[in-house]
Amino acid sequence: MTQRLARMVGINHVALEVGDLEQAVAFYGAIFSIRGVDREPGMAFVDMGDQFIALSEGRAAPPDDGRHFGLAVDDKELVRETLRRAGVPVSPGSRLDFRDPWGNRVQVVDYRDIQFTKAPAVLRGMGLHPLAKREAALAELRHKGLAGG
């Protein structure tokens, strides 16, 4: 008899430890358009529609080496340009990685180029409809049986 296991269906949030909440909100707000931030003592929750980034005050660890998270955006090259204007070092080449002031490594990917898909109603609610996938991402989705055509 095989054991039934729960399936992972997505990531609700990512938690980042930062040294100062107000500085962290200001840093991320200078790079990305932020629609809302909820707060509780020692925490700030940056709204991303149906997901969020939780900023937790009190980072004492050294910068992350290989550990990172991928953040999907509507325009990766605009983020690259914004980071450069802000003087934030970015990875060379086509990838776009950067570190926040506390050493958290963020990899930026373009929503149009990846399999991750938001429901049309969520995209509309975020003011991003239509944000269409590019053909390579659609082909990956079709290969997995996750898109029509």
N, C-alpha and C positions, 0 to 999 in steps of 0.2 A: 504494500500500500504506500503510495507516495503522499508526502505531506503537502498540503496546500500552503502557499506562501503569498503574502500581500505583494502587490505590484507597486513599484514607484511610479507616480504619475506626474511629478513635477517638483519644483523647489518653491516653497512658500516664501522663504526669505534667506538672506545671507547675513550673518552677524560679523561685524568688523570691530576689533578693539582699537580705540583711538586714544590719544593723550588728552584731548580737549574737545568736548562736544561742539561748542560754538565754532571753534576753528575748523572742525571737520565738516559741519554743515556749510560753513562759508566756502571751504575748499571745494566740496562736491557741487555746491551751488554755482561756483564760478566756472565749472567744467560742463555741467549738465543742467538742463531746464528742470527744475524741481517744482512739482505742483503742490506739495504739502509735506509738512513734517509734524508728526505727533511726538510728544515728549512725556517722559516720566523720569523720576530721579535717576540720573546716571545713564539714561538711554535717550536716543533720538531715532525715530522711525521715518525713513525717507520713502515717501509714496512712489510706487512704480505701477499704478493701476491696480491689478489684482495680485501684486507682489510688493515686497519692500526690502530695503536694506536697513538693518538694525545697527546703529552705531552705539557702541558700548564704551563708556569712558573708563580709562584706567589701564591703558596698554603699558606693559612693562617689558614685554618680550622683544628680542631683536627683530630686525626686518625679516620677512618671510623670504625663503629661498625659492623652492619649487612650488610651494603652496600658493594657489591663486584661485580666483573665480572669474568666469566669463560673463561679461555684462553685455546684453544685446541692446543695440541702439538703432535709431532710425537712419543715422548717417555717420558711419565710422570715420570718414575722411574729415567731416566737420569737427569731430572730437579730436582727431590728430592735430588739426590746425589750431583748435582752441587750447590744447595742451601746450603746443609749441609757443603760442603767444603768451601763455601764462608762465613760460620758463620751466615747465615740467618735462624732464627727460622722457623720451619715448623710445621703445625698441626700434632698431633699424629694420628695414625691409617691409614686407607687406603686412606682417602681424602688427598689432597695436597693443603693447603692454606698457603700463606705467605703474609707479608706486606712489601711494599717497604719502603725506608727510610722516606717517607712523610706520611706514614700511610694508603696508598691505599692498600686494601685487594684484592689479586688475588687468584682465585681458578684455579688450573691447572687440566685439564682433558685430557685424551688420546683420540686423534681423532678416533682411532680404536674402542673405546668403546661407542661412543655417536652417536646420530642420525644425527647431523650436517654433511653435505656432501659437499665437493668441487667437481666441475666438473673435469673430467679426464684431460682436457687440462690445467686447472689451476694447478692441482697437478704436471703435467709434467713440466710446466713452473717454478714451485717452486723447481723442482728437487726431488719431493716426490712420483713419480709414479713408481711402484705401492705401495700404502699405503692402504692396505685392511682393511675393517671393520671386527671386530670379530663377531662371530655368534649372540651374544645377541643384538648387535646394529642392525645387519641385520634383526633379528626377530622383533625388534621394528619398523623398517622401513617397513617391509612387513605388519605388523599389521595395519599400517596407509595407506597402499596401495602406498607406496613410493619406493618400491624395488620389483624387479621380484622374482619369485619363490614361 
